[in-house]
C-alpha cells in the first residue's frame, strides 16, 4: 500500500516578508496622497472659478439695468441715507449683487437706509453664509467678526495709489464716502459712477474681482510674523521713508520693493481681522472688508503705509494684496466676465496695468 508523503505545512509570512509588504504599501500611499490632494485642490479651484464667473455675470446683469458698475458701497450721507453717521458701514457691492447670485430672498431683507454694523435690522445678512462668496480652498473655518459673515472675494478699486487713486471699476460714488480716509481732497478723484465706456483700457484688460484670505482675528494678530503661513492674512508696516501718493512710478516700485523686503521676523501691524470681515458692508477707512488694489503681486505681503488713516491697515494709500490658497496664484474675474488665473510671478507692471480702467497701458494677451 502506497503512502503519500505530505510536504511541510505553510507557516505564513515571515517577519521580513511582512515588513517588505508594509514598506511597499507605505510607498504606494506616499505616491498616491499628493495626487489625491492635487485632484481635490483642482476641484476646489474649479468651484472657485465658477463662483467668480457667477459674480461677473451678476455684475453684468446689474450693468444692464443700471448702466454702471456697482459702487464699492452706498453713500454715507447722500442718496436717502441721512441716518448713517460717522463710523457706520453702508451696504456694499456684495448686497447689491445678491439677486444675481440667486439670493433674491436674502436681498429682500436688506435695508439700505441702515448701517451693516451694530444694527438689529441687518443681522439677518450678517448671520447668513453666501456660498458664491466663499472660496472652497479657504482653510479658515469662520470669519473674524460674525461667524458666517465673511467673503473671499474682493472688488478692485485701482492700481498703485502712488500713481493714482480710485482707478479701478469698483469705487465709491462721491467724495462724501471717503471724507474720513485721511487723504487730501486733491486725491478724491476718479470716483463713480463707472460705466463700461469708462473702461478705455478694455473690459478684458481690467480686473473686476480677485481673492482674499480672511483675517485671523485681532487676538492672534500680534503673533503673526512676515515669514509665517498666515502672513498673507494680515499687514506689515512699511518703512518711514516709503513715499505714497507721489505720482511717480519710481516711488511705486520702491514701495513694492520695500513691502517684499519686510524681514521674515517682523511682526504684523496687529489689526488683521478686517480681511473679508463682513461681506454685506464696507468701511470708508478700511477697504479690506471687500476690496483690494493692484500694488503688490498676488500672494505677496500686504503693507500699511506710515500715513494710513488712524494707523489702521487697509486704507486707500496702502498695499492691499489679493491672496488665496491656490498653489501659484489667484483667480481674477475680468470686467468682461471671464476668469483668469494670475500667477504670483506676474510682472508687477503688468499687474498694475490690469488694475486700472483707463490708464492707457498696453497689455498683450501673453503677458499673464
Secondary structure, 3 states (H helix, E strand, C coil): CCCCCCCCCCCCCCHHHHHHHHHHHHHHHHHHHHHHHHHHHHHHHHHHHHHHHHHHHHHHHHHHHHCCCCCCECCCCCCCCCCCCCCCCCEEHHHHCHHHHCCHHHHCCCCCCCCCCCCHHHHHHHCCCCHHHCCCCCCCCCCCCCCCCCCCEEEECCCCCCCCCCCCCCCCCCHHHHCCCCCCHHHCCCCCCCCHHHCCCCHHHCEEEEECCCCCCHHHHCCCECCCCCHHHCEEECCCCCCCCCCCHHHHHHHHHHHHCCCCCCECCCCCCCCCCCCCECCCCCHHHCEECCCCCCCCCEEECCCCHHHCCCCCCCECCCCCCCCCEEEEEECCCCEEEEECCCCHHHHHHHHCCCCCCCCCCCCC
